[in-house]
Amino acid sequence: MSRWKGTDVLEYTDGCRDSLVVALGFFDCLHVGHIKLIERAKLLAFKNSAKCAVFTFCNDPFEVLRCVKKEQILNFEERVKKLNFLRVEYCLKTTFDSEFSKLSPEEFLDKLLDNTSIKGIVVGDDYTFGRGGKGDVELLKSKCLEKNIQLEVVPFAMDNGEKISSSKIRSLLLDGDIELANKYLGQPYFIDGEVVHGMKRGRNIGFATANLTYPSDKLKIKSGVYYTKVFINGVWLKAVTNVGDRPTFDEKDYNIESHILFYKDDLYGKKITISFLQRIRDIQKFTAKEELAERISLDVEFALKSKL
């Protein structure tokens, strides 16, 4: 088997040296429904001696359409990382701007199909495209028939009679239900960031922390203390992560800091990944540092005992 070289990122209008089967959609968080669709695209690509590609936006369309900033569950860089994990050969990206929003359904398809060698397309059965979302699966079927392109339409992913959706996962993350959110995401929710200098209070009470720069385009999940794992130097290590403010020190900014169990080395300036596995508790205000240290000891014990 050839060594995996990673996901190549291209503009969706660029030409490609390989024949492609493309999964079309926003894929804003790559949940299990999206993954199901991508796996179908990979299978169709294999049958056609082609490569699998996924189309996505590198920004948030809602910010353009509704002039409202809506933080993303996974930002573009994190989605590319997950596509790489799923072994998708190509990510076809574009920026959703005012010009793109004005493309008719036919114009969007022409730009896509005229610049890439596409043998197949896979979409969900609610897929819409083009100005005002006026393009639908029926129009896509007609265009694919005209161009001799195979089309597969994948049904919704459901759980207990309810459609699995990005909006549902967003609500779960805002409510702190990390375990159900992870079930729908198909893998733990994660944050990538660079370790920066903090106030170094943790080390003074025996629990040094790695402070992370929080991506500005990233959804702020419910504040609390979480059991997490941190990816450092090719290894996943157990950690306890505080997300939100620090009332004991009268700090109200939204922060993220992880106490990585049994890790002593310097991480400043390094990029790490934090995967969220379980929510341990709400953030509390303590009157003394000793009380805080005692509570963190219990959080660490929780992490040590967890089988996740």
VOGU-3710 file (C-alpha; in Angstrom, 3 decimals, decimal comma):
1> msrwkgtdvl> 0,000/0,000/0,000  1,332/3,464/-0,935  2,070/5,887/1,868  -0,677/8,426/2,568  0,481/11,894/1,504  -2,374/13,937/2,934  -5,267/15,999/1,620  -4,459/18,487/-1,157  -6,380/21,783/-0,988  -7,447/23,347/-4,296
11> eytdgcrdsl> -9,728/26,151/-5,394  -12,891/24,507/-6,690  -12,397/26,128/-10,110  -8,816/24,863/-10,474  -8,005/22,085/-12,841  -6,944/18,758/-11,348  -4,558/16,164/-12,722  -6,745/13,341/-11,386  -10,254/12,209/-12,197  -12,529/12,981/-9,270
21> vvalgffdcl> -15,664/11,936/-7,468  -16,844/14,988/-5,517  -18,970/15,134/-2,384  -20,862/18,440/-2,485  -22,073/20,357/0,562  -20,932/22,833/3,212  -19,500/20,142/5,517  -19,250/22,709/8,292  -18,489/20,179/11,023  -18,102/16,843/9,210
31> hvghiklier> -20,574/14,951/11,397  -21,548/11,289/10,921  -24,030/12,194/8,177  -21,294/13,994/6,275  -18,899/11,112/6,890  -21,454/8,639/5,526  -21,700/10,752/2,382  -17,912/10,985/2,068  -17,516/7,217/2,459  -19,976/6,741/-0,409
41> akllafknsa> -17,924/9,173/-2,492  -14,743/7,236/-1,680  -16,388/3,980/-2,759  -17,648/5,505/-6,013  -14,177/6,945/-6,642  -12,617/3,514/-6,130  -15,062/1,940/-8,605  -14,170/4,588/-11,200  -10,379/4,607/-10,649  -10,740/8,200/-9,450
51> kcavftfcnd> -9,827/10,222/-6,377  -12,254/11,427/-3,718  -12,755/15,176/-3,297  -14,881/17,167/-0,852  -16,218/20,644/-1,593  -16,415/23,119/1,290  -16,283/26,834/2,078  -13,266/28,295/3,851  -15,445/30,888/5,582  -18,942/31,107/7,041
61> pfevlrcvkk> -21,680/31,764/4,433  -24,066/33,039/7,133  -21,783/35,998/7,754  -22,259/37,062/4,113  -25,928/36,136/3,729  -27,198/37,456/7,059  -24,406/39,858/8,093  -24,167/37,924/11,360  -20,984/36,239/12,543  -21,683/32,637/13,469
71> eqilnfeerv> -18,706/30,855/15,003  -17,942/27,494/13,450  -17,898/24,090/15,142  -14,797/23,245/13,123  -13,007/26,047/11,313  -11,598/25,482/7,846  -8,153/24,360/8,992  -9,712/21,851/11,391  -12,000/20,525/8,662  -9,022/19,941/6,385
81> kklnflrvey> -7,363/18,104/9,263  -10,421/15,882/9,657  -10,600/15,286/5,890  -6,994/14,145/6,076  -7,944/11,787/8,907  -10,738/10,435/6,662  -8,182/9,979/3,855  -9,877/12,291/1,379  -7,426/13,071/-1,423  -8,668/16,549/-2,341
91> clkttfdsef> -10,449/19,424/-0,624  -12,057/21,762/-3,154  -12,562/25,079/-1,404  -13,941/28,491/-2,168  -14,724/31,675/-0,283  -18,425/32,397/0,050  -18,502/36,097/-0,835  -21,061/38,399/-2,443  -19,898/37,386/-5,927  -20,258/33,684/-5,187
101> sklspeefld> -23,669/34,230/-3,575  -24,952/35,684/-6,856  -24,046/32,634/-8,965  -27,096/30,912/-10,395  -27,301/27,134/-9,880  -26,285/26,612/-13,514  -23,316/28,991/-13,201  -22,047/27,217/-10,097  -22,211/23,818/-11,786  -20,575/25,114/-14,957
111> klldntsikg> -17,658/26,552/-12,984  -17,251/23,289/-11,086  -17,617/20,891/-13,995  -15,656/22,848/-16,600  -12,466/23,012/-14,557  -12,195/19,547/-13,063  -12,372/16,042/-14,462  -15,397/14,834/-12,515  -16,672/11,309/-12,999  -19,120/11,273/-10,118
121> ivvgddytfg> -20,938/13,472/-7,609  -22,376/12,505/-4,224  -24,831/14,721/-2,315  -27,304/14,516/0,530  -30,975/14,373/-0,426  -31,544/17,907/0,912  -28,685/19,454/-1,066  -29,328/22,906/-2,533  -26,992/25,255/-4,367  -26,795/28,489/-6,308
131> rggkgdvell> -28,353/31,892/-5,677  -31,086/31,669/-3,074  -30,559/27,889/-2,799  -32,721/27,454/-5,905  -30,695/24,564/-7,290  -31,829/21,168/-6,041  -31,170/17,479/-6,532  -33,500/17,298/-9,558  -31,547/19,998/-11,385  -28,307/18,261/-10,450
141> kskclekniq> -29,634/14,961/-11,817  -30,439/16,643/-15,130  -26,988/18,229/-15,377  -25,197/15,004/-14,487  -27,203/13,103/-17,091  -26,247/15,706/-19,689  -22,555/15,481/-18,770  -22,521/11,682/-18,337  -21,562/12,015/-14,666  -22,642/9,454/-12,090
151> levvpfamdn> -24,759/10,867/-9,279  -25,506/9,310/-5,903  -27,982/10,835/-3,460  -27,501/9,812/0,176  -30,381/9,872/2,722  -30,193/11,777/6,009  -28,337/10,243/8,944  -30,880/9,774/11,732  -30,806/9,075/15,467  -33,992/8,131/17,320
161> gekissskir> -36,088/9,521/14,495  -34,268/12,873/14,470  -32,022/14,144/11,709  -28,392/14,562/12,737  -27,478/18,126/11,837  -24,854/20,758/12,508  -27,419/22,901/14,330  -28,205/19,981/16,662  -24,503/19,470/17,411  -24,062/23,194/17,976
171> sllldgdiel> -26,842/23,118/20,584  -25,268/20,125/22,320  -21,883/21,856/22,545  -23,456/25,038/23,909  -25,287/22,910/26,496  -22,107/21,055/27,468  -23,342/17,640/26,286  -19,957/16,752/24,860  -20,485/12,989/24,774  -23,606/13,095/22,586
181> ankylgqpyf> -22,005/15,775/20,409  -19,005/13,474/19,938  -21,302/10,607/18,982  -22,816/12,744/16,230  -19,432/14,106/15,148  -18,035/10,609/14,734  -14,924/11,516/16,738  -14,202/13,822/19,698  -14,729/17,553/19,290  -11,318/19,199/19,144
191> idgevvhgmk> -9,531/22,521/19,153  -6,173/23,291/17,548  -4,131/26,179/18,871  -0,783/27,549/19,910  0,401/27,439/23,513  0,951/30,939/24,879  2,201/32,386/28,151  -0,396/32,733/30,892  -0,279/34,061/34,436  1,504/30,884/35,645
201> rgrnigfata> -0,841/30,544/38,610  -1,404/26,833/38,035  2,212/25,895/38,628  2,136/27,779/41,947  -0,503/25,365/43,263  1,016/22,243/41,714  -1,023/22,107/38,493  0,823/23,792/35,627  -1,354/24,472/32,596  -0,899/24,965/28,857
211> nltypsdklk> -2,810/28,086/27,805  -4,181/28,051/24,260  -4,981/30,887/21,900  -8,685/30,432/21,143  -9,477/30,719/17,405  -11,667/33,777/16,792  -13,865/31,909/14,298  -14,421/28,957/16,638  -17,644/28,196/18,527  -17,311/28,849/22,252
221> iksgvyytkv> -18,591/25,697/23,920  -20,217/25,750/27,350  -17,848/26,900/30,068  -16,712/24,211/32,447  -14,009/21,764/33,386  -13,566/18,916/30,915  -11,719/15,643/30,779  -9,661/15,897/27,609  -6,728/14,400/25,774  -3,946/16,520/24,327
231> fingvwlkav> -1,913/15,510/21,275  1,769/16,307/21,785  4,744/14,940/19,841  2,700/12,137/18,305  1,150/10,975/21,596  -2,277/11,521/23,210  -1,983/12,426/26,902  -4,785/12,716/29,454  -5,591/16,210/30,663  -8,049/18,340/32,613
241> tnvgdrptfd> -9,093/21,446/30,679  -10,741/24,602/31,992  -12,858/26,409/29,395  -14,286/29,848/30,113  -13,606/32,395/32,829  -11,576/32,098/36,040  -13,788/33,490/38,807  -11,346/32,602/41,584  -9,027/35,230/40,086  -11,843/37,597/38,979
251> ekdynieshi> -11,052/37,023/35,288  -14,061/37,019/32,973  -12,356/36,473/29,619  -13,051/33,220/27,752  -9,905/31,142/28,227  -8,814/27,592/27,581  -6,064/25,992/29,657  -5,113/22,353/30,116  -3,332/20,611/32,929  -1,645/17,711/31,123
261> lfykddlygk> -1,155/14,779/33,445  2,466/13,837/34,160  3,840/16,228/31,509  6,679/18,562/32,497  8,301/19,857/29,280  8,015/23,372/27,855  5,216/23,804/25,280  5,343/27,567/24,639  4,939/28,411/20,963  4,004/24,848/20,014
271> kitisflqri> 0,732/23,868/18,368  -1,328/21,243/20,138  -4,706/19,570/19,693  -7,173/19,246/22,556  -9,890/16,585/22,207  -12,886/16,870/24,542  -14,202/13,626/25,999  -16,343/14,330/29,085  -17,589/17,373/30,962  -16,627/17,044/34,638
281> rdiqkftake> -18,293/20,053/36,251  -19,199/23,738/36,125  -16,578/26,355/36,844  -16,567/27,346/40,499  -15,238/30,284/42,493  -12,995/29,312/45,392  -12,095/31,552/48,316  -8,628/30,069/48,743  -5,997/28,592/46,449  -5,937/25,482/48,627
291> elaerisldv> -9,615/24,845/47,867  -8,920/25,219/44,145  -5,991/22,790/44,326  -8,131/20,247/46,189  -10,866/20,491/43,556  -8,381/20,130/40,691  -7,020/17,008/42,425  -10,509/15,499/42,202  -10,738/16,477/38,523  -7,407/14,775/37,858
301> efalkskl> -8,658/11,675/39,660  -11,719/11,677/37,386  -9,467/11,844/34,338  -7,237/9,046/35,600  -10,202/6,753/36,194  -11,953/7,490/32,889  -11,815/4,653/30,373  -12,365/6,974/27,410
//
